[in-house]
């Protein structure tokens, strides 16, 4: 009887160690990026059910003022839920993380609103994907779902010469992501020590 109890205790201990080991690893995000048969990234239709991380209006990384006669645009950023939870746990983004940048018109005097701006229709949508196998130079790829006919269902990566690659590489707080604009996640990154040593909050492009 004692031998049976000892064996059961040993099996339980082994199972517990195995479970803790699996939990300690950083898994790929199962609900993150999906690829079409041709290798293009599929635009997620349910991204508004993902974790919302920030919103901005009239943001620009170039000239300090927007172009004349061009109203500011709202941008909303979402990330797949598994990656969001993993970031809260570790301060790092797992492989297959996907961000969606939704850009909407800013509208005035809508309904009872007499001041400020509210969000209107979508005018553009972009995405960032972490996939170290597909993007060995930095691990991240960038996508645009825009077309003259409206949003497309899937898109290939922007060319490596696109300005977004250098911008994300040189101006982001955590990996290639603008966590400095995600206040609650920036707190996590500081706590976990994952803010890049090269990140300078006073730096301007």
C-alpha positions, 0 to 999 in steps of 0.5 A: 500500500505504501508503495502505491501511495509513493508512486502516486505522489511521484506521478503527481509531482512529475505532472506538476513540474511538467505543467509548471514548465509548460506555463513558464514557456511563451506559447505562440498566440493561437488567436493571432495572425492567420494566413491564407493559402497564398501566404497573405495575412487574413484581415480579422473580422472580429478584431473589435472583440480583441483587447483595445490598447489605445486610441489617438487623434491627429497623431503624426510622426513627421511635421508637427502640424497636419496638412492644411484643410485636412481634419485629424483622424482617429486611430484605434489599436487592438491586439489579439487576446492571447498575446495581450494576456501574455504581455501582462504576464511577461512584458513581451509579445509571443510569436504570432502576435497581431496588432490591428490599427483602425483609422476613422474619420473625426466628425463634429456636431454629431447628434447632441455633441456641440464640441470636440470630435467623435469617431466616424467611418473607417478610412484605413486599416493596417496591421503589424505581425510578429512571426520570427520565421517569416520575418527573420530580420527583426521578427515583425511584418507590416500590412495594409488592407487598403485599396481603392475599392475598400478594405481587402480580405488579405494582404501581403507584407509591405516591402522592407523599404517601407518607412514603417520598418525603420520607424518601428525599429528605432522609435518603439519602447518594447520590441517593435511596438509603440507601448509608450502610447499604451499607458497600462502596458507601459507600466507592465513593461517597466515592471517586467524590465522589458523596455528597450535600453535604447528607448528615449522618450524625448527623441523625435524622428 
